[in-house]
Structure formats: structure tokens, C-alpha cells
Amino acid sequence: MREKGEPAEAVLKEIEARLSRDLTFNSGKILGSMCTSPHELARQVYAKFLEKNLGDPGLFPATAQLENEVIQMLGALLSHPQALGNIVTGGTEANVLAMWAFKNSRTKNGGEIIVPVSAHCSFDKAADLLGFKIVRVGLNSRFQVDVEEVRRAVSPRTVALVGIAGTTGLGVVDPIPELSEIAQENGLLLHVDAAFGGFVLPFLKELGYEAPEFDFQLPGVCSITIDPHKMGLAPIPAGGILFRDFELKRKVTWRVPYLAGGETEQSTFVGSRSGASVIAVWALLKHLGREGYRKIVERCMRLTWKLAEEVRQIDGLDIMTEPVTNVIGIKSESANIKRVAEALRRLGWAVALFPRHIRIVVMPHIREEHLEKFLQDLKRVIIELKG
Ligand SMILES: Cc1ncc(COP(=O)(O)O)c(C=O)c1O
């Protein structure tokens, strides 16, 4: 920092110039991200209420009330309007909080959590922080967790199971009804990571797609992660953690004295946190309603299936598995998939590379014309790599 400041316009100009190198969602080039361009209403609301701090809810009781209403609305979306929870920084914090609550409810001395190999790395972070041992379980031919392997992995040290509703790699859904049964039979806790799928799966049935069960309707499900800043179109940071009952949430609740708004409780990892995020999510849930979100999912799913069909037509390429949500894994028998991804990136396409596939997430910012251009480039890349 210099001794003397610069005029605001000069700083803004420099920022514009410096950030022009960043990709934008509007370009249609970001095909591999689970985040998207925030909805216009959410942008306006977010910018307007930047000073709200839910770390000190005594100062902002009305904002805290909106958070309760958001949790109620998300709970209703997940078949349990009485669920309790918070809007947090993202799926990582939500997953860590669930594991933290599990730890405090069952054991103070570690223990094991059974996690699919497809799980997001936030569970590794949680295990490291909390002293859990992770027991990894393999997948079946549809890239869902292998239920028989889960059964075999349960031991006297097991504390909890994790299932994923919308995996990071392929957007598929683990057999949560079976995991719920195993959890109940063995007295285990079950967390469902629906960070991505939470805003997609509730609408699939009405749209005529296969709609796997994953939510609080299943009696073994104790907590769910659902992220408004992914398919909920909210600005970052906005993750969601929902607990089935008060007992579990209480395990991650701390009294916090000495605040300007008076003594309070916090149930999040962070202290000071964005009230603007919460208000933006509230605004979107009210504005879009189920119908609005269903329409968004309808478009994303239609484009996803179209893209899947077109990729299958390209000689040398195939998809990993039929899409369940708006995610596709592209694989190749003839070309090295890493080299395909590198060539696509050189052409400006931001695709996500996994060990055996390229992940495309057909988020709301992606239009048909973007996919057409992408397919042209993909075909070209495959021909060039073959040559
Ligand atoms: C299934 C799943 N869970 C959790 C996360 C972590 O979310 P965040 O990046 O918001 O912390 C992700 C991120 O993509 C995810 O795909």
C-alpha cells in the first residue's frame, strides 16, 4: 500500500483493466464449473445490503428472521419444512459442519466415516480437522457408491455414512434409500451431500426424468448440504446446511458473548458472515418459486441430453454414463483425454479434467449456441489428435 491513495476512478479503471483476463460466465466458455452467473435480482439485493452481519444477529434480527425463512423454504424443498440450519460459505463449510455435529453427537475420540470415492474433498478436510478416519468405498457400474461394499465397511468404529446427491465428477446420485436403511439398521448417522443436486433433483420428477430419492423423506437422512450458489443462482458465498432435528444442530452451536447486539449463538464455522448472501437467497426463492427453478432445470436438462447425444455421435468419443443431473462426463477410447482437455483449453474452453473424463456442467449461463460452437471445436480437436 502506498502512502498516498489514488482517486476512486483511477482505481476502478485499473481493476477493470487488470481483471479483463478473467473468464466470464457470459462468454459461454465456462463449461466445467458448478457455479454460474448470479441472477440479476440477487445481484441487486446483495449489493444493497452489504453491511448486514449475521455473526451478530442481535444487530440484524430482521435479517436473522429471513435466514430462518430461507431454511424453512429449503427444508420444504427437501421434504422437511421443520429442518434447522444455516446459510454458510459453501458446500465445504456445510459438509464440515455436518461431520462436526456427527463427531460431537457420537464420539469425542475420532471414529470412522464411510465415504464414496466420488466424494468431494471437503470430507478429507473435515476428517483431518475433526480426527475422523475416512473409509473409502468404491462405485458400481453407474458410478454410484457400491451399497454392498458400504455394508461390508461398517464396523464398531463407524460413526457415519455419507451419500452424494449429484456427484462432483458426474452429477449422479448414490442409492440414498439403501444408505438410509444401512444407517438405521446399524444406528449410524447419514449425511447427504446435495450441494449440487439439491436445486435440481426436486424438479426432475415433474419434468419426466428419473428422479432418485435423496432427501429427508428417507428416515435415515440426518443432514443435507444444498448450495444456493450452485444451481440456486445465488451470489457466492451461499451454501446451505440443514439438520433434521434440533439435537444435531445443537452439537455445533456455541454461545457467543460480548457482541454489540448482545449475547448470541453461532452455529457456523465462521463468526462474522454475510447477511447479504442470505437476503439474496431469500429474494430468489420468493421471486423464482418452484416454477422458476423448474424452468431453469428443464432448460439445463434438455441441453444436457442434447449434448450427450451429440457427443455420442462423435467418432472416438462417448459419455461416461447417462446424465442424471445436468452433468456429462466425456471419455475417449482413442484419444488421451488429458490431451483433449488441453487442446480445448487452448481454444478457450474452461472444461474440468478428471482422471478418465472431461466434465461438462450445463449450468444456466450456457446456451444452445455455446454448445454448438463447443461441439465444432471438440470434433476438430479429436480429428487433429487422431491425425
Ligand atoms: C458435491 C459437492 N459437494 C461440495 C462441494 C463444495 O462446495 P464449495 O466449493 O461451495 O465449498 C462441491 C463443489 O463443487 C461439490 O460438487
The ligand as a MOL file (V3000), in Angstrom:
LIG
                    3D

  0  0  0     0  0            999 V3000
M  V30 BEGIN CTAB
M  V30 COUNTS 16 16 0 0 0
M  V30 BEGIN ATOM
M  V30 1 C -20.8970 -32.4410 -4.3300 0
M  V30 2 C -20.1380 -31.2500 -3.8190 0
M  V30 3 N -20.0850 -31.0180 -2.5150 0
M  V30 4 C -19.4220 -29.9670 -2.0010 0
M  V30 5 C -18.7750 -29.0760 -2.8260 0
M  V30 6 C -18.0180 -27.9200 -2.2340 0
M  V30 7 O -18.6890 -26.7280 -2.4640 0
M  V30 8 P -17.9790 -25.3070 -2.2670 0
M  V30 9 O -16.9900 -25.1930 -3.3750 0
M  V30 10 O -19.1210 -24.3660 -2.3630 0
M  V30 11 O -17.3420 -25.2940 -0.9250 0
M  V30 12 C -18.8010 -29.2800 -4.2050 0
M  V30 13 C -18.1350 -28.3480 -5.1300 0
M  V30 14 O -18.2180 -28.4450 -6.3080 0
M  V30 15 C -19.4970 -30.4030 -4.7230 0
M  V30 16 O -19.5270 -30.6840 -6.0390 0
M  V30 END ATOM
M  V30 BEGIN BOND
M  V30 1 1 1 2
M  V30 2 1 2 3
M  V30 3 2 2 15
M  V30 4 2 3 4
M  V30 5 1 4 5
M  V30 6 1 5 6
M  V30 7 2 5 12
M  V30 8 1 6 7
M  V30 9 1 7 8
M  V30 10 2 8 9
M  V30 11 1 8 10
M  V30 12 1 8 11
M  V30 13 1 12 13
M  V30 14 1 12 15
M  V30 15 2 13 14
M  V30 16 1 15 16
M  V30 END BOND
M  V30 END CTAB
M  END
